Each structure stands twice: as structure tokens, then as C-alpha cells.
Amino acid sequence: MSIAGVILAGGQAKRYHQLAKGNIVLSDGKTIIDHQIQALKESGIKDIVISANDASLYQQYNLPIIPDQEVDAGPLAGIAAALHFLQEKYSTIITLPCDAPNITANKIKRLITATTNNDDLVYTKTKIRAHPLFAHIKTHCLPKILQQLTNHHYKILDTWQQLAATAIEFSDETAFLNINTINDLKTLTNTNIWIITGAGHNVGKTTLATELKKTLPASLYMKIGHGVNKPNKPTNYFQDINSALEFLCKNITAHEHIIIETNKKELFDYGNYIIFIPHRDAIHRIFPPNQDIRPDAEILKSMANIKIHTKCHPVLNTGSRSTRSVQYSNNIMDSVVKPRNDDKQLQINKEQIKTTWQNTLKEIEPNLRKKIINALTKQLDYGAVANRI
């Protein structure tokens, strides 16, 4: 039995922001396709092609690249094109989706040996779901597959069932994990994403993000804002969400922590920690709330899983006197001003800060947690308290 491997890389990756998922670089510095090529070769398959419509994305692998003959027909068109290309020399193909980083040679070997003379087509499943793109297909199935395309039957699983395909069950669902979203990749790499958001300008978002960048190992800081990219903006500064997401997708596997300063709610779904900082002027009894507070501040606050409340913040230039007082209040809008020289109260607040952060970040390794707490408490003039929802 002569077998070729086919890596299916012709998808549009709509959920992964139109990026070439097969080229995602994993923590060992190799791409998903690199891993798949190695697994195919270790299973005994030496001849491999890539099914893709943009050859420029995959030239680095030095493999034949087969474009679809049918437009907008999904992976079934890629399988048909590969069968057409390979049918004279090979009796069978093994197909893999390009966004599956965990497939191993042992799983491929079982797929190779699972067929009998009566099985023209075999695909994989687990107790959780079917995985029809991991398949063993005899090349003489091509006419039947072309007929499905002619009839506009593009769904892979429906087609396999129409062709009386056999499903073989595997116990390990993770072996067939597909990377469709940023959260899928986070699960694979254990990357933590920190979202720093706030009620308006000058609340300390950049200060906190910078402190976290100094503290967290192998971390990356990026900012999404508006306005021109001035010289003082961070290197990884983005004015539109699509550019930011593309950058995030390309860099997520290379870092243990990614810190994103943003008020873009579209990014909140990706955050492990979403930290909201209120506007300091909003808690001052003497001054009215700053007019620069965002109209969606309460929405941002409700989406956060960590909320910072200013505990010890100076109130300057109160009327004709130039006094400095310190705010102590659990209720942001119902303030009580006490003298700054109440050192005992200030110390109690600092202990509250550390205890609360310890509980909030309890899943983080202790030594790193201590550094993070120091960075977070340093962010405010005299400290902060975080409350976990």
C-alpha cells in the first residue's frame, strides 16, 4: 500500500483573524506544520503535500503545494485536489488539518492500519465528537467526492457518511485539538493574558502595565488606543483592533504573560485577569467627577474580574488652603476624608491590600505572586484594594 500525507491548510481561518494557522510557532520554536511533518515521517509516510491556496505562505517547507480546483468549497475541495494530484502514484492518502499541534506518529499509525480491504474511507472520532479531517482515504474515492462537490455537498462529515465511511474511536480528545481561536492557543501554551482597563485618562493604566511588564517573566506589553503614534507611545501600540489581534495571534506562543492596555471590550474574552482602575477624581468629595470619565466605565468595570479601588489618594488644593488629605472609603461615591498623618490606618490599608491580592492571585506561584502584588500596590500613590468578583 503506497501512502502519501496531505496537510490541509486551505482554510480561511475566520476565527483566527485570517492568519495561517499552520505557521503558528509553538513553545519549542517549531510550527504546527513542522510537528505534523515530523509525525507523518515517523509513522512511515515519506511523501507529503500541502493543500493550500496561497503557496507563498508555505514555501518554507519545501513540499508540493496543491491549490483547490473548486472555489469556496471548504476542505473537501482540498482533499479532492490532493487526490487528483496523487492518484496515479498512491493508493491512499492520510489527511491532517494544519491547525492540530498534538497529533502524533502513533495516532497516525493506527489510522493507517485501521482500514480493511472493504474500507475505502476511515475517519477518527472520540467520545466527545467526530474529527473527520483526520482521515484515511483510498484514492479511488475521488469520483464519489467530486460528485459531492458537484451537488454542493461541502460538509465533510455529511460526505463521509454518504460514502459509508468507517469511524474509529480514540480515547484521547486532546490529540485532535484544533487551534481555532486565541483561547485555544492559550490553553495549549498556558499563556496568561492581563487586560488593564480603566474609567478614563490618567487613572494609572500605563503605570500598572509597565510595572507588570517589569515583574512578569517572559512578558510582552501591548497597547490599543487612539490618536497618532507619538514618540512616547510603546513600540507595540495599535490604533485598530484587527492589527492588535493579528499581532497577538503571532506572539502569544512566545510569551508566558501578555499585558494588554486597552478599553476595547472585544479583547476581554481573552483575558485571564481583567483589571479595572476607577477614575481617581470620581471618589473625591471636594472635587466633582472628572469630565474625562468614559461613558462606558461602569460596563468595563462589570466585565472585570479584578477591581482596584483607590484607598489612600491625596486631595490637593482644597479651596483657599493647600492641604493634603487622604481618602479612606470603601464606597467610591460616598467619601470620607481623614488626615494623611493617620499612619496606623494607612498601615492597615496596606495589609488589606496584600491580603486581598494574595487571595485574588492564589493560583500563581508564590514567589511570582509576591512580585506581582508589589507591582500592583506600587501602581497607586498610597496603595489599592482589589476585589475579585
Order of alpha helices (4+ residues) and beta strands (2+ residues): beta-alpha-beta-beta-alpha-beta-alpha-beta-beta-alpha-alpha-beta-alpha-beta-alpha-beta-beta-alpha-beta-beta-alpha-beta-beta-beta-beta-alpha-alpha-beta
